[in-house]
Amino acid sequence: MDKIDHEILKELQADAKSGIKKIARKTGVPMSTVHHRITRMQSEGVIRKYTVVPDYKQAGIPVCAYVFITVGHSGLASQETVAREIRKIDNVSEANIVSGEIDIIAKIRAASVEEIGTKVIGRIREIKGVDKTVTSIVMREIE
């Protein structure tokens, strides 16, 4: 990946529906080159997929929270197994194994704080291996 690839990728990340003509104009690269590079990045796995970023309020899931999870070291379940189980829960968009005092950070969305509580208490804490959770509700999202 060179500077041009990074510029093209940046434009696609800002708006995946940007046409080749628009990207070529913004980057100053010929359309044929932009097309070739996008195709190459797709085949090489640099571009894995195109996705949608919804308006979460209009989608009915305006509340966002981060759940910090500690996995018990009793051998009941590995961090990866716990993270994969958490990821299966509706509206959990991320479950990442991290370093430090906690083991996993999960990002979750819901219609209300009460629904977040239900998912944390009724679903996440019930997963074999979960020792402790701490939940932080997002007060304001900065784009």
C-alpha positions as CSV (number, residue, x, y, z in Angstrom):
1,M,0.0,0.0,0.0
2,D,1.3,3.3,-1.0
3,K,0.2,6.9,-0.5
4,I,-2.4,6.8,-3.3
5,D,-3.9,3.5,-1.9
6,H,-4.2,5.2,1.5
7,E,-5.9,8.3,-0.1
8,I,-8.4,6.1,-2.0
9,L,-9.1,4.0,1.1
10,K,-9.7,7.2,3.1
11,E,-12.2,8.4,0.6
12,L,-14.0,5.0,0.7
13,Q,-14.1,5.0,4.5
14,A,-15.7,8.5,4.5
15,D,-18.3,7.3,2.0
16,A,-18.3,3.8,0.5
17,K,-20.8,4.9,-2.1
18,S,-18.4,7.4,-3.6
19,G,-18.1,6.8,-7.3
20,I,-14.8,6.2,-9.0
21,K,-15.1,9.6,-10.7
22,K,-15.6,11.4,-7.4
23,I,-12.6,9.6,-5.8
24,A,-10.4,10.3,-8.9
25,R,-11.3,14.0,-8.7
26,K,-10.6,14.2,-5.0
27,T,-7.3,12.3,-5.2
28,G,-6.1,13.6,-8.5
29,V,-5.6,10.1,-9.8
30,P,-7.0,8.9,-13.2
31,M,-10.3,6.9,-13.0
32,S,-8.8,3.8,-14.5
33,T,-6.1,3.8,-11.8
34,V,-8.6,4.3,-9.0
35,H,-10.7,1.4,-10.3
36,H,-7.6,-0.8,-10.7
37,R,-6.4,0.0,-7.1
38,I,-9.8,-0.6,-5.5
39,T,-10.2,-3.9,-7.3
40,R,-6.6,-4.9,-6.2
41,M,-7.3,-3.9,-2.6
42,Q,-10.5,-6.0,-2.6
43,S,-8.7,-9.1,-4.0
44,E,-5.9,-8.7,-1.5
45,G,-8.3,-8.4,1.4
46,V,-7.4,-4.8,2.3
47,I,-11.0,-3.9,1.7
48,R,-12.9,-6.6,3.4
49,K,-16.5,-5.3,3.0
50,Y,-18.7,-2.3,2.5
51,T,-21.0,-1.4,5.3
52,V,-23.7,1.1,6.5
53,V,-23.5,3.5,9.4
54,P,-27.1,4.0,10.5
55,D,-28.6,6.9,12.3
56,Y,-28.9,5.0,15.6
57,K,-31.6,7.2,17.0
58,Q,-33.8,6.7,13.9
59,A,-33.0,3.0,14.0
60,G,-34.4,2.8,17.5
61,I,-31.1,2.0,19.3
62,P,-29.9,5.5,20.5
63,V,-28.2,4.4,23.7
64,C,-24.6,3.2,23.5
65,A,-22.5,1.6,26.2
66,Y,-19.1,0.1,26.7
67,V,-19.0,-3.0,28.9
68,F,-15.6,-3.8,30.6
69,I,-15.5,-7.5,31.3
70,T,-13.1,-9.6,33.5
71,V,-12.9,-13.3,32.7
72,G,-12.3,-15.6,35.6
73,H,-9.1,-17.6,35.4
74,S,-10.7,-20.8,36.7
75,G,-10.3,-22.4,33.3
76,L,-14.1,-22.4,32.7
77,A,-13.7,-20.5,29.4
78,S,-11.0,-18.7,27.5
79,Q,-11.1,-14.9,26.8
80,E,-11.7,-15.7,23.2
81,T,-14.6,-18.0,23.9
82,V,-16.2,-15.4,26.1
83,A,-15.7,-12.6,23.6
84,R,-17.2,-14.8,20.8
85,E,-20.3,-15.5,23.0
86,I,-20.7,-11.8,23.8
87,R,-20.4,-10.9,20.1
88,K,-23.4,-13.1,19.4
89,I,-25.7,-10.9,21.5
90,D,-28.0,-8.6,19.5
91,N,-26.7,-5.1,19.0
92,V,-23.2,-5.9,20.3
93,S,-21.1,-4.4,17.6
94,E,-17.6,-5.1,19.1
95,A,-16.1,-7.5,21.6
96,N,-12.3,-7.0,21.8
97,I,-9.7,-8.7,23.9
98,V,-7.5,-6.1,25.5
99,S,-4.5,-5.8,27.7
100,G,-4.6,-4.4,31.3
101,E,-6.8,-5.1,34.3
102,I,-9.8,-6.0,32.2
103,D,-10.0,-8.7,29.6
104,I,-12.7,-7.7,27.1
105,I,-14.3,-4.4,26.0
106,A,-17.7,-4.8,24.4
107,K,-19.7,-2.0,22.6
108,I,-23.4,-2.4,22.8
109,R,-26.5,-0.4,21.6
110,A,-30.0,-0.5,22.8
111,A,-33.3,1.5,22.9
112,S,-32.8,2.4,26.6
113,V,-30.5,2.3,29.6
114,E,-32.8,-0.4,31.0
115,E,-32.3,-2.6,28.0
116,I,-28.5,-2.2,28.3
117,G,-28.9,-3.4,31.9
118,T,-31.0,-6.3,30.8
119,K,-28.4,-7.4,28.2
120,V,-25.5,-7.0,30.7
121,I,-27.1,-8.6,33.7
122,G,-29.3,-11.2,31.9
123,R,-27.0,-12.1,29.0
124,I,-23.3,-11.1,29.4
125,R,-23.0,-12.0,33.1
126,E,-24.6,-15.4,32.4
127,I,-21.8,-16.4,30.0
128,K,-19.6,-19.1,31.5
129,G,-16.3,-17.5,32.5
130,V,-17.5,-13.9,33.0
131,D,-16.3,-12.9,36.4
132,K,-17.1,-9.2,36.6
133,T,-18.6,-6.4,34.4
134,V,-18.4,-2.6,34.6
135,T,-20.7,-0.6,32.3
136,S,-20.1,2.9,31.0
137,I,-23.0,4.6,29.2
138,V,-21.9,7.0,26.4
139,M,-23.1,10.5,27.2
140,R,-22.3,12.0,23.8
141,E,-20.9,10.6,20.6
142,I,-18.4,12.7,18.7
143,E,-18.1,12.1,15.0
